[in-house]
Amino acid sequence: MPHISDRVVLRAWRQRGETGRIHYVAAKAGGGERRLYVDEGNALYTVLEGHLLALGYTGPASAKTDDE
């Protein structure tokens, strides 16, 4: 199986107040970056969500309410 050394997804996060969507930055072939998002139900959402949870990331700190 071929080994891919270049990262495609550079950063991923959730926006405050949004549920079911993860934003991410992908590397473009020409060397730039592109900001994208993926909605729940997509296979990439599952991969990104699992990776963010493994890192301990649950969302932006400002999204927490006083009840938490």
TORFIKOL-281490 format. One line per field, with one value per residue: residue number from 1; residue in three letters; x, y, z of N, C-alpha, C, O, CB in turn. Coordinates in pm, 1 decimal, padded with zeros to 6 digits. Glycine has a CB too. Layout:
<atoms>
num	[NUM ...]
residu	[ALA ...]
n_xx	[X ...]
n_yy	[Y ...]
n_zz	[Z ...]
ca_xx	[X ...]
ca_yy	[Y ...]
ca_zz	[Z ...]
c_xx	[X ...]
c_yy	[Y ...]
c_zz	[Z ...]
o_xx	[X ...]
o_yy	[Y ...]
o_zz	[Z ...]
cb_xx	[X ...]
cb_yy	[Y ...]
cb_zz	[Z ...]
</atoms>
This chain:
<atoms>
num	[1 2 3 4 5 6 7 8 9 10 11 12 13 14 15 16 17 18 19 20 21 22 23 24 25 26 27 28 29 30 31 32 33 34 35 36 37 38 39 40 41 42 43 44 45 46 47 48 49 50 51 52 53 54 55 56 57 58 59 60 61 62 63 64 65 66 67 68]
residu	[MET PRO HIS ILE SER ASP ARG VAL VAL LEU ARG ALA TRP ARG GLN ARG GLY GLU THR GLY ARG ILE HIS TYR VAL ALA ALA LYS ALA GLY GLY GLY GLU ARG ARG LEU TYR VAL ASP GLU GLY ASN ALA LEU TYR THR VAL LEU GLU GLY HIS LEU LEU ALA LEU GLY TYR THR GLY PRO ALA SER ALA LYS THR ASP ASP GLU]
n_xx	[00084.6 00056.8 00242.5 00146.3 00288.4 00236.6 00029.1 -00318.5 -00548.9 -00513.0 -00594.2 -00866.4 -01189.6 -01469.8 -01735.7 -01860.9 -02180.8 -02270.9 -02395.4 -02331.9 -02151.6 -01824.2 -01550.9 -01269.3 -00925.3 -00777.2 -00491.2 -00391.8 -00306.9 -00133.1 00006.8 -00123.9 -00388.9 -00718.7 -01028.8 -01281.0 -01588.8 -01758.1 -02051.7 -02245.0 -02292.2 -02146.7 -01866.7 -01610.8 -01664.0 -01700.5 -01441.6 -01290.9 -01422.2 -01365.8 -01088.0 -01062.0 -01187.8 -01009.0 -00795.1 -00892.3 -01051.5 -01351.5 -01496.2 -01523.8 -01418.6 -01576.3 -01827.9 -01945.4 -02201.6 -02339.1 -02442.2 -02281.1]
n_yy	[-00117.1 00222.4 00486.4 00788.1 01084.5 01355.2 01581.2 01631.0 01741.7 02012.4 02159.9 02137.0 02214.3 02309.1 02540.5 02794.6 02744.9 02593.9 02280.1 01945.7 01996.1 02025.2 02231.5 02270.6 02301.9 02248.6 02135.7 02266.2 02145.7 02315.7 02440.3 02620.4 02697.4 02583.7 02666.2 02466.6 02281.7 02007.9 01816.2 01640.0 01290.9 01251.7 01062.1 01171.0 01347.3 01172.2 01068.1 01302.8 01386.3 01171.7 01198.1 01455.5 01408.8 01220.6 01383.5 01525.0 01741.7 01912.0 02126.0 02486.0 02684.7 02902.7 02822.3 02691.2 02676.7 02847.7 02650.2 02430.6]
n_zz	[00000.0 -00081.0 00075.0 00216.7 00271.9 00294.7 00468.6 00440.6 00565.1 00763.7 00991.9 01224.7 01358.4 01567.9 01526.2 01741.7 01874.0 01658.4 01559.4 01456.8 01251.3 01126.2 01083.9 00869.1 00756.6 00452.3 00271.7 -00037.8 -00364.7 -00498.8 -00300.2 -00137.1 00100.3 00189.0 00326.8 00457.1 00522.9 00683.4 00708.4 00959.2 00919.2 00693.9 00580.0 00624.1 00831.6 01046.5 01071.8 01131.3 01365.6 01539.9 01555.8 01670.8 01918.3 02023.8 02070.0 02278.1 02230.1 02245.5 02162.3 02109.3 02387.7 02454.2 02387.9 02592.6 02839.5 03129.9 03288.7 03265.3]
ca_xx	[00000.0 00138.8 00252.1 00123.7 00355.5 00182.9 -00101.4 -00418.7 -00622.9 -00414.0 -00658.2 -01010.4 -01251.2 -01614.4 -01771.4 -01951.4 -02322.6 -02304.9 -02392.0 -02335.0 -02064.2 -01683.8 -01476.1 -01130.3 -00840.5 -00710.3 -00380.8 -00416.8 -00194.9 -00041.3 00077.0 -00209.1 -00482.5 -00859.5 -01114.4 -01399.3 -01660.1 -01825.7 -02167.3 -02266.4 -02343.3 -02042.3 -01759.9 -01501.6 -01707.1 -01673.8 -01296.2 -01247.8 -01478.3 -01287.2 -00955.6 -01076.4 -01215.2 -00884.8 -00709.9 -00958.4 -01121.0 -01496.0 -01554.7 -01466.0 -01447.9 -01681.8 -01957.6 -01998.7 -02299.8 -02317.1 -02486.8 -02180.4]
ca_yy	[00000.0 00344.1 00571.6 00929.9 01159.2 01490.7 01595.0 01701.5 01823.2 02078.4 02198.1 02111.6 02272.3 02334.0 02680.1 02814.9 02744.8 02502.7 02137.8 01861.6 02047.0 02046.5 02312.2 02227.2 02364.0 02146.7 02182.1 02257.7 02087.7 02422.7 02493.2 02707.8 02633.3 02610.8 02642.7 02390.0 02220.4 01881.7 01797.9 01509.1 01194.4 01230.8 00976.4 01255.2 01399.9 01067.8 01061.9 01424.4 01384.4 01075.5 01255.1 01564.8 01348.9 01158.3 01493.0 01586.1 01862.5 01896.0 02245.7 02608.9 02709.4 03003.4 02761.0 02635.0 02760.8 02860.6 02528.1 02324.4]
ca_zz	[00000.0 -00087.8 00193.9 00186.6 00378.3 00305.6 00533.7 00361.5 00660.8 00848.9 01117.6 01229.5 01477.8 01564.3 01550.6 01854.8 01844.1 01549.5 01590.5 01338.9 01145.8 01162.9 00987.7 00859.3 00655.3 00371.8 00188.9 -00181.4 -00438.7 -00537.4 -00185.0 -00056.4 00193.8 00162.9 00442.4 00418.0 00635.1 00653.9 00795.7 01019.9 00823.9 00595.0 00632.1 00673.1 00961.4 01144.7 01089.6 01200.9 01500.6 01616.7 01580.5 01767.0 02049.5 02070.3 02118.3 02392.1 02186.3 02238.4 02103.0 02162.2 02529.1 02465.5 02359.5 02715.4 02907.9 03274.0 03352.2 03253.3]
c_xx	[00089.4 00133.2 00235.2 00182.6 00299.4 00047.4 -00194.4 -00500.0 -00522.5 -00469.6 -00805.7 -01065.1 -01402.1 -01637.3 -01867.7 -02095.6 -02364.5 -02298.6 -02396.4 -02249.3 -01923.6 -01618.4 -01332.9 -01058.2 -00765.9 -00598.6 -00416.9 -00291.2 -00090.0 00032.5 -00005.5 -00295.2 -00624.7 -00941.2 -01245.4 -01474.3 -01726.5 -01936.4 -02175.4 -02332.6 -02244.1 -01930.4 -01643.7 -01536.7 -01673.1 -01524.9 -01247.0 -01298.1 -01399.2 -01149.6 -00962.3 -01103.6 -01090.9 -00787.6 -00768.3 -01034.3 -01270.0 -01565.4 -01491.3 -01509.2 -01562.2 -01819.4 -02020.4 -02097.4 -02267.4 -02355.9 -02382.4 -02069.3]
c_yy	[00123.6 00423.1 00716.8 01011.3 01299.8 01489.1 01671.9 01793.3 01880.1 02113.8 02164.6 02166.0 02279.1 02482.2 02687.4 02818.1 02653.3 02358.8 02060.5 01909.5 02066.3 02124.2 02259.8 02303.7 02251.5 02210.8 02163.6 02205.5 02192.5 02486.1 02585.1 02627.6 02671.1 02575.2 02579.5 02346.3 02092.9 01864.2 01655.0 01415.9 01163.9 01147.4 01059.6 01316.0 01299.5 01058.9 01182.7 01427.7 01289.2 01129.2 01368.2 01511.4 01283.9 01262.2 01560.8 01712.9 01834.9 02016.3 02369.8 02634.2 02808.7 02945.6 02701.9 02731.0 02766.6 02733.5 02418.6 02339.8]
c_zz	[00000.0 00043.2 00151.3 00301.1 00396.8 00373.8 00442.8 00452.2 00760.3 00986.8 01109.0 01360.9 01458.9 01591.9 01668.0 01806.5 01729.9 01597.8 01459.3 01223.9 01202.1 01049.4 00984.4 00749.5 00585.0 00290.4 00042.1 -00251.0 -00475.6 -00421.4 -00097.3 00039.6 00154.7 00285.0 00395.4 00542.9 00587.0 00756.0 00847.4 00917.9 00712.9 00657.5 00687.9 00808.6 01071.5 01174.9 01169.5 01344.9 01590.5 01650.9 01682.9 01907.4 02107.6 02125.5 02241.7 02357.8 02174.7 02178.9 02162.5 02305.4 02545.2 02437.5 02484.1 02780.6 03056.7 03348.4 03350.5 03353.5]
o_xx	[00187.7 00031.2 00302.9 00132.5 00313.6 -00038.6 -00153.4 -00518.4 -00455.5 -00399.9 -00863.9 -00996.1 -01454.3 -01566.1 -01946.7 -02127.8 -02484.2 -02206.0 -02457.8 -02270.9 -01906.7 -01629.6 -01281.7 -01120.6 -00699.9 -00609.8 -00466.4 -00180.7 00028.9 00113.0 00041.3 -00277.0 -00648.4 -00925.5 -01312.2 -01429.5 -01748.3 -01918.8 -02120.5 -02418.4 -02255.8 -01902.7 -01584.5 -01448.2 -01622.9 -01485.8 -01170.2 -01225.0 -01368.9 -01100.0 -00877.8 -01048.6 -01068.8 -00708.4 -00702.5 -01077.3 -01310.8 -01684.2 -01412.8 -01624.1 -01638.0 -01919.5 -02138.0 -02078.3 -02177.2 -02308.2 -02393.2 -01977.0]
o_yy	[00128.6 00425.1 00762.9 01007.4 01357.7 01407.0 01766.8 01910.7 01805.7 02099.5 02163.4 02164.4 02257.9 02542.4 02595.7 02886.5 02636.7 02320.8 02105.0 01868.4 02117.6 02086.4 02210.7 02362.5 02169.6 02325.1 02058.1 02220.8 02161.4 02577.0 02624.3 02507.1 02776.2 02466.8 02631.5 02370.4 02072.5 01893.1 01562.1 01458.0 01061.7 01161.5 01021.9 01334.5 01337.5 01043.8 01167.2 01467.3 01323.0 01108.7 01376.0 01562.7 01290.9 01233.7 01644.5 01784.9 01744.3 02008.7 02359.8 02608.2 02799.1 03013.4 02665.5 02852.6 02697.1 02710.4 02322.4 02258.5]
o_zz	[00073.9 00112.1 00059.5 00413.5 00504.5 00341.9 00376.0 00420.1 00832.1 01087.3 01000.6 01462.8 01349.5 01672.3 01690.1 01709.4 01706.6 01669.4 01362.3 01109.8 01312.7 00932.8 01085.0 00661.3 00648.9 00246.1 00002.4 -00199.0 -00482.7 -00442.0 00009.6 00057.4 00095.3 00341.3 00305.9 00655.0 00467.6 00874.4 00788.0 00840.3 00645.2 00776.6 00789.0 00892.2 01177.2 01290.6 01264.5 01435.6 01704.9 01761.6 01772.1 02004.9 02228.5 02215.3 02303.6 02447.9 02102.0 02147.5 02256.8 02341.1 02641.7 02461.0 02481.8 02777.0 03103.4 03459.5 03426.6 03356.3]
cb_xx	[-00096.4 00092.3 00388.5 -00029.9 00503.2 00171.7 -00088.8 -00511.2 -00734.8 -00363.2 -00637.6 -01041.7 -01193.4 -01691.2 -01834.1 -01917.1 -02364.7 -02210.6 -02510.4 -02472.4 -02119.1 -01608.6 -01480.1 -01122.5 -00740.8 -00811.1 -00249.9 -00458.6 -00245.7 -00115.6 00196.3 -00297.5 -00452.9 -00909.3 -01141.2 -01360.2 -01765.2 -01726.2 -02295.9 -02353.6 -02471.5 -01987.7 -01708.9 -01469.8 -01859.6 -01725.8 -01224.8 -01296.7 -01626.8 -01273.6 -00894.5 -01189.4 -01327.3 -00818.6 -00689.8 -00858.4 -01064.6 -01551.0 -01706.6 -01504.5 -01323.2 -01654.7 -01942.9 -01885.5 -02443.7 -02395.8 -02610.2 -02122.3]
cb_yy	[-00000.3 00432.8 00550.8 00961.6 01167.6 01555.7 01665.8 01601.5 01739.9 02203.7 02349.2 01959.0 02413.5 02244.3 02744.7 02945.1 02881.4 02523.1 02097.1 01848.9 02180.6 01909.7 02465.2 02076.4 02469.6 02074.9 02106.7 02396.3 02019.2 02527.8 02564.8 02793.7 02675.3 02532.8 02775.3 02267.1 02317.9 01760.2 01834.1 01521.4 01244.2 01366.5 00882.2 01366.3 01430.7 00932.8 01055.7 01548.1 01343.0 00946.0 01306.4 01659.2 01245.8 01080.3 01596.3 01615.8 01912.7 01869.0 02248.3 02726.5 02761.1 03118.1 02653.7 02601.5 02707.4 02978.8 02479.9 02322.2]
cb_zz	[00121.9 -00204.1 00267.9 00167.0 00349.5 00167.4 00670.9 00287.7 00733.6 00781.0 01148.3 01214.9 01507.3 01668.7 01424.1 01929.8 01813.4 01429.7 01684.3 01293.0 01087.5 01189.6 01025.0 00832.8 00718.4 00278.6 00223.3 -00239.1 -00564.7 -00609.8 -00229.9 -00146.3 00341.6 00040.1 00519.9 00331.7 00695.6 00656.5 00722.0 01148.4 00765.0 00542.0 00521.6 00571.9 00960.8 01095.0 00952.3 01126.2 01496.7 01540.1 01449.6 01723.8 02038.9 01956.5 02008.0 02497.2 02051.6 02374.4 02123.7 02075.3 02601.1 02370.8 02253.7 02812.1 02885.5 03329.0 03286.5 03114.6]
</atoms>
